[in-house]
Amino acid sequence: MSTLTETPGGGAALLQFPGLAAEPRLVHGFTTKPWNMAPHRGIGREQAVANRKNVCALLGVPFERLTSPQQVHGAELLCVDEGDIGSGRYARAGAVPFVDGLLTDRLGVPLILLSADCPLVLLFDPGRPALGIAHASWLGTVAGITTRMLEQMRRAFGCDPAQCRAAIAPSAGPTAYEVGRDVYRIFHTRFADADRFFTPHGDRFLLDLWAANTAQLLAGGVPEERIECAGCCTITDTRFWSHRRDGAEAGRNAFIAALR
């Protein structure tokens, strides 16, 4: 697990991974409450665009080029084209459609993903440089979105997984994220060793999405020492928005990253 560093700004803290923060070609941050970064839902959504502009200013990246995928709980990712830049910065309706991840080797194009419990996974190749970011909900995780991000970055940009850095942002943790037997069964259709991601919990299970996505990174060739997992559970840690805890009123945390 990685100890995140905090930078105060505008009444909330912006969190950063130490290993990623040491990379001169990358800028990144993960937001906390009370900022709601989703213009379409949750308490304070009317301030979400202003919050996005504030975070972009703190990170020194252009809000006008902030680019977001639609996030549909799938496993599709796309490389950012010139026409995609700025998509979704004001509203989900304008985001890059049908995808849960974006990849880029363009400088100064900040990517943003939203979450209120789902893991967000970042992949960075400092040698290229290139950046990928994925929304790894349980549906995306079981469909192998992190594996697919590695494969697409290798094909599109010639990235070497052994040289990459990866980070798993705060999300629902392995001691609090309950799922039913249906999810358990689906994981077993995809992973021969799926039991290592589950802990029986009465007639349900606790699912470790951190371990499941870490396993995909390791299998794809990213060295263990270059993987940072926040280890912060959004369900139990009240610094973060959580759909499981807060219900329909939950805002959204955001992971923003850009090459420079």
N, C-alpha and C positions, 0 to 999 in steps of 0.2 A: 504494500500500500504506500501511497505517496502523500506526504504532508503538503497540502496546498498553501500557497502564500496569499495573503489578502492585501488588496489595495483599496482603501476607502474612496468612495466617489459618489456624490449626490445622494447621500443618505443610505447607501447600500455598499456592499463589498464586492469587488471583482476578484475572483479567485484564479490563480495561475498554477500550472504544474512547474516545479523547479527545473526539471530537465528540459522541458520545452522553452521555458523562459530564458534559458542559457543559450538558445539557438539564435544567432543574430539575424537569420533570414526569415524568422517566423514571429508573428505577434498573435497572441491569443488571450482569451479570458472567458470565464464561466460566471454567469450572473447569479445573484441571490435576491431574496425578498428584501424590501417590499417591491422591487421592480417586477412588474409583469411585462414580459417581452412579446406577448401575443396580442395583436390588435383585435382578434376575433373572439376572444373568450376570457372569462375570469375577472376577478376583482381588479379594477384599475386598468382595464383594457384600453380605455380612452387615452391613457398616457403612454401606451406601448411604443408608439412611433417616436415620441419625445425621448423615451428611455433608450431606444435604439440609437438615436442621434447622440445622446449623452455618452453611451458606451463606445460608440465609434470615435467620438472626440477623445475619450480617455485613452483609447488604444492607438490613436493617431492614424485611423484608416478612414477612407471616404464613405460616408453614408450613402451617397448617390450610387455607389457601386456595390452596395450590400446585396448579396444574392442568396436566395433561399429556395430549397426544394419544397414541394407541396406536402411531403410526409404523409403517406397513405398506408403505413404499416406493411410495406412490401420489402423487396430486396433489390430494387433497380437503382442504379447509379448512372450519372451522366457526367461527361467532361463539360465544363462551362464553355459555351461558345460566346462570341462577341454579342450576339443578340440576347443572350441570357443575362448579361451583366445588369444588375439593378432589379432583377425580377424578384417580386415578393417583399421588397423593402418596406412597402406601405401596408400590404395586406396579403393574407394567404391566397386570396383569389388570383393574385398576379404572380404567384410563385411558379417555378419550373414544374410543370405538371407530371404526375404519375411516378415520381421518384422519391427515394428516401436518403439519397446521398449525392454529393457533388464532388468532383475532382477538378483540380486546376494546377497549371504551371504558370499562370498569369500573375504578375506582380500587382499588388494594390487592388485585388478583388477579394474583399472580405466575404467569407461564407458564414451563414448563420443557420443553426438548427435549434429547434425548440423541444423541450421535454418537461414533463411533470412526473416522471418516474422511470421512463425508458432510458437505457444507456445510450449515450452519444459517444461514438468512437472516432478519434482523430488519428490520422496517419500522416507522417511527415518524412520526406526524404531530403535531408539537407544537401546531399551531393548534387541533386538534379537542378534546382530544388523543385519539389512538387508537394501538393497538399491534397488530402482527401478527408472527408468527414461524413459519417454515416449515422442514421437513426436506427439503432439496433433494438427495436421492440422485441418482445418474445417471438412474434411472427417473423420479423426480420432476422433475428438470431437463428431461429430454427431453419430458415431458408438460406443461411450462410452469407449474410450481407457483408460481414467483416472479411470473410474469405474472398468474396467477389471484389471488394474494394482493393485488396492486395493484388489480385489478378489483373484488374483493370488498370491499376497504376503501373504495373509492370509492362503491360501491353502498350498503353497510351504514352507513357513517359520514360520507359526503360528503367523504372525504379528497381533498386536492389533491396529486397526485404531485410537483408542482413545489416544494411546501413540505415534503415528507417527507425524512427522513434514513433511510439504509439501512446495514446492516453485514453483512458475510460473515465468519463466525467461522473460526477455525483448522480446517483440513480437509486432505484429500489434495491435494497441490499438483501443478502442471502438469509438473514434472520427475520425478515419481515415480509418478503414478497411471496404471498400465498397464491397458489394456482390449483386447479382441479385436476382430476385424473385424465381429463381430455387432453390437456397440455402435456402431461407426463407421457401419454401414449404417443402423441405426435412427435415429441423429441426422440422417442425410441425408434421411430421409423427413419430418422436421419442420422442418429449417432449410436454406434455400437456400444459406447461407454457412457450413455446418457445418464445412468444412475449416479454418476459422480457429481452431477449438477443438481441433484434433488436430495432433500431430507424429508422423510415422512413427518406429517404434522396432523395428527388425528386422521380424518378421512380425506385430507388434502395433502399438499406438498409445499415445501419451501423451495423456490427455484433460485439458483445462483447464476444470474446472467453475467456477472463479472467474470466468473470462471469460464462460462461458455464462450464468451468473446475473447478472453485471454487465450483459451485453447485454440481458437481459430488463428489468432495472431502467431502463436508459437508454431502451429502446424504449417503456417505460410512462410516461416523462416525469419520472423522478427525475434531477435535475441531477448531472453527474459529480462535482462538488465536494462533493456531499452523500452520496456513497457511500464508505464505509470498508471496505476489504478487509484482513483481518488479515495476509495474506501469509505465514502460518505453516503449514508442511506437517506434518500429524500423522504422516505416515509416516517422515519424516526427523528430526523434532524430538522428542526423547525426553521432553520435558515433558508430552506428551500421550499418551493411549491411542490405539492404532492397531490395527484389526482386520487390516489388511494385514501389519503388522509383528509383532504379538503373537499373532495367531490366536485360538483359542477362549478363551484366558485373558485376553483384552483386556477391561478395564473400559470405562466410558463417560464421556466428557467431557459437561458440561452447559452449556447457555446458558439463563440465567434472566433474565427481565425483567418489570417491572411498572410500571404508571402510578401516580403519587402526586399 
